[in-house]
Amino acid sequence: MAAVMNDIDRAAGRGGLCVVLGFKNLKAIVARGNKEVPLPDKNAYLKTVKEKVEKLKNDPVGGQGLPLYGTAVLVNIINEHGIHPNKNFQDGYLDPDTIDKVSGETLTKDYLTRKTNCASCPIGCGREVKLDDGRIVGGP
């Protein structure tokens, strides 16, 4: 398992790219700067960004489900399709009562203290949650 981590508690780990980076023993990429990135056509770029953000906002998952319940909104959907990895990927389904304990709906209702998002992200699927011991942490 591998993920690209940013900001302390944000992870990007889908699609397999992170496993490839880990296999290559890549430990970190650090980028810092304050200069503007030159664009060949800034107006065309801004127009495209606006179109894509609107498309995301109008999408039932990207525009409504992810901002409201975080990425765990997908837990029940994935489980219903039999592809929720459990028992080290030996099984793809958990009974509804068990899976509901980690669903976005339950996590939002029982643990969410506030929503967060990565810089400039129009979705904002990040979560800040209160654990049973009282600590407030980033996640799921």
N, C-alpha and C positions, 0 to 999 in steps of 0.2 A: 504494500500500500504506500502511496506517496501523494504529496500535495505541495503546491507552491503556496507558501505562507506569506501574508502581508499584514501589516498593522499589528501585530501581536496575536490576534485570534481569528483572522479571516483566512480561509483556505480555498484554493481552487484545485480540485483534484479529479475532475471528470475527463474522460477521453483518452487517458493513457499517456499523455505527454509527460506528466510528472514522473511516471515510472521510467520512461526513457532517460529523462534528465538524471534521475537517481542512479540508473544503471551506468551512466557516464561519470558518476561520482561528482556531479555538480553540487556544490554545497550552498552557493549563494550567488545572486546577481544584485548588485547595488547600483542604483541610478540616482543621481542627484544633480540638480541644476536649476537655473533660474532664467535661462534664455528661451525665447520663443522658438518653436519648431517651424521652420519655413514651409509653407504650403504652396503648391503650384497655383491653386485656385481656391482661395479661402472662402469665397462665396459659395462655390459648388460644394465644398466640404461642409459648411454650416447648413446648407440646404439638405444635404444627405443625412446629416446627424439629426436634424429636426424631423425628417420623414421617418427615420428608423425609431426614434424615441416615441413618436406618435403611434407607430405600428406596435411597439412594445406596450404602450399604455392601453391600447385597445385589445390586446390579447388577453383572453380569460385567465391564463396561467401567469404570464409575465407581467401583466398590468394589474391583475386583481389578486390572484392566489398567492404569488410569491411575496408581494409587499405586505399582505395581511397576515400570512401564516409562516413565512420564511420557506426555505427549501424543503423543510419537513412536510409541506403541503403535498409533496409527491409521494410520501410514505404509503398512504392507503392505495393510491393509484398503482404504484409499483407492486405492492403486495397483491392486489386484485389480479394483476397480470402474471403472478407467479414468479416474479423476478426480484423479489426483495431478498438480498443475500443474508442468510443466517446459517449458523452452524458451519462457519468457514466456507460458505458458498455450496454446501452440500444440499441445501434446501432453499426454495424460493418463496415460501409462503409461511405466514404465521397466522394463528387464529385471530379473528377480528378484535376480541377483547385484549389480547396481548399487543397487537400492533397499534391499537388505539392509544396505548400509553405513551408512544413516541411519535404520534401524529402531530402535524403542525397545529391542528385545531386544539388538541389537548395541551401541548407545550405553550401555546399562546394563552390559553385560558388559565393554566395553573402556574406558569413560571415567568412569563414575559414581564419585564419591567419597562423596556422601551425598545423601539425599533432603531436599527442603525443601517448605514450603507457604506460601501466603498466610495472613495472619492469620485464624484461626478456620475455615479451610477443612477440611472433613472428608475431602477427596480427597488432597491433598498430592502433586500431579503435578510439582512443581518439582524441578529437578535442580541439583546442584553437580557440575561435571565437571573433570577434569584434561586439559588440552590436551597435544598432542605436545611442545610447548616447555616443559612443566612448570607453566605457570600454572594456577591453579584459579579457575574463573569460574562464574557462574550460567548455566545454559542446557542445551541443549534438553531 
